[in-house]
């Protein structure tokens, strides 16, 4: 089994989630949203409460920033922070409007949000004022990831619950939703979440499907890969 490593691969993942205004543990009148169910296709009995660990947060920005600006400032923040977190640039669309944001993942406690916002402000990010939101949002996340390619499937070296496989054609989110729903109905169980993506590496652009699951075997993944590739082709 030959492995190929693709480190620092730029990915853009598109997905749809319900987001809701977070009103506690934040700087007053700043816009922070929380994903009510971060991986809606994947069945989970975990429900978000104000006492639980935050899953996925979006700190809204009042203006768009470049990848260079973001990663230079993020490097500075990571040196200051006394807590673990992952961050990526994001764009959200809901209520017919688009919003720039920073997606925060793997934050251990809500108590760290204010400090994280303070670091962002110190580094020149302009935070958007609070919005009263409880809505479905179409989300694009831009991030670098480390991948291992094994038998036609990309496995994330950063988080073992994420895998990716390529598809031949580029399709819209609406078209992808129909495909994903069809496959879910023909696949026993709601034990995976699917997102649509593009990855850039070695002067190559690949359209991919991103799968999130804690339960799938390699046989399951190969079956899903075949089903998605057949439907999208």
Secondary structure as UniProt FT lines:
FT   STRAND          3..21
FT   TURN            28..29
FT   STRAND          32..35
FT   TURN            38..41
FT   TURN            50..51
FT   STRAND          56..61
FT   HELIX           67..80
FT   STRAND          86..94
FT   TURN            95..96
FT   STRAND          97..105
FT   HELIX           110..112
FT   HELIX           113..122
FT   TURN            123..124
FT   STRAND          134..150
FT   TURN            151..152
FT   STRAND          153..156
FT   TURN            160..161
FT   STRAND          162..166
FT   HELIX           173..186
FT   STRAND          193..201
FT   TURN            202..203
FT   STRAND          204..212
FT   HELIX           218..232
//
